[in-house]
Amino acid sequence: MADFDLAIIGGGINGAGIARDAAGRGISVLLIEQSDLASGTSSKSTKLIHGGLRYLEFYAFRLVREALIEREVLIGLAPHLTRPLRFVLPHHTGLRPAWMLRLGLFLYDHLGGRKILPGTQAVDLTHHVVGQPLKREYRQGFIYSDGWVDDARLVVLNAVDAAERGAVIRTRTRLLRADRAGDLWQLMLTARGRRETVTARALVNAAGPWVPDAAEHRLRQHTSPHVRLIKGSHIIVPRLFAHDHAYIFQNRDGRIVFAIPYEADFTLIGTTDQDFKGDPATPTASAAEINYLCAAVSAYFRKGVTPDQVVHAFAGVRQLYDDGARSAQNLTREYVLDLQGGPGEAPLLTVYGGKITTYRRLAEAAIGKLRRTLRLEGSLTGSWTATAPLPGGDFPHNGITALVARARGLWPFLDVASAHRLVRAYGTRLDRVVGEARDLHALGERFGEELTATEVRYLMRHEFAETADDVLWRRSKLGLRVGAEDAARLGRFMEASANRAAAE
């Protein structure tokens, strides 16, 4: 008898989503992640849930429709981690004609249907607040809807929900090798200097950019995975405009670049698309990419953006299915699920591609592929994740303001900004974080202006956080505000807390 029905390699959005879906169906699940949850591609995104407006040019109507529908599903499941976001698309007279933009946005509005998000409107940029930061040559534009998401917390809360439904989540755990033993997989794992072997009836390779490495070196597959690694870089600069809309800019090379309000005081600009070779764990935004992003937005904004304004830059490596496209930007964003294993053999499902917006549908499809092996019967075969909120998300999609007011009523020592950040992170589970505290002193030691020992302990106990980076860059984005000295002190605090917990 197997230790687990299903083992999953990879703690990014696809692996965590599959783990959650499977655990909710009563399947015993093991998820292994070599580092922290969302430590790879899934925390290095543009933080958007969107249909992919530019994919319409490649006639990817099925992909766009699925993603458009999923936007509102995710806003309903995680209203604390997501929010509707209006995008300004200025018309550039030298690029796509206005009629083409209008037609594309008409399709965008109607392909997936909308219940929450407002539709597209034409706008005179010379008389609208969103036109004020732009150069005067941009006189006409459009405003349309998509959504924003805290990408890393989306991954974490999928893993948290999976664990609460019975899944075993093992971070900082490496797969040394996996071997078929008839209808079972034998997995040799190592964590913290200790080795162990577990068995599972089915195995999913959802390792993102590490899919080829896992396939070749851990699973010893003889066929080459159809993978192309693409690096996308982003920069963060001080806030460039005062309103709450984002911008989508066309560029002469055919790409688009976003400029998005970010963490109240900043603007996030991205992304690039470049073929990547090297270690997916250590990609960096090159000087050329930073210059490219600065130039792309400077072509539109009255006040140019220069590399010396960049306060933070990051890069992530996306693993896309190689469909033979000549350029990186033209590669398909469709996910592909490859199931291998003949009669009497334990199945291996490899996940190629995918995007944050459609992770939930990918997870459903993955479980569907494994239905026979997992012996799903009766109610266990049905979809359930479309209507079950993620932890803390059991409130209306437009209920943030009410939750912030409630938080300030219960804990009046929280200022508006702190209450808003905490509600955005934890939703209705904020009570579990702040608890019975009656003043700021009760929340313990502070790391920077906002992060407290009480919050850090919660993240360690309930959200798999182990290091300062886990807390500052994935469970939150407070790394933008916490200096090196406070970050080092946080690391020492977490190490001491972990040692005390291990000794108890």
Helices and strands as residue ranges (DSSP letters): E 4-9, H 13-24, E 29-32, G 41-43, E 48-49, G 53-58, H 61-77, E 82-90, H 98-111, E 121-124, G 129-131, E 140-149, H 151-164, E 168-170, E 174-181, E 184-191, E 194-205, G 208-210, H 211-213, I 214-218, E 227-238, E 246-250, E 256-262, E 266-270, E 274-275, H 287-298, G 307-309, E 312-321, G 328-330, E 336-340, E 348-352, G 356-358, H 359-369, H 371-374, G 378-381, H 400-410, H 416-426, G 427-429, H 430-434, G 440-443, E 446-447, E 451-452, H 453-462, H 468-469, I 470-475, G 478-480, H 484-503
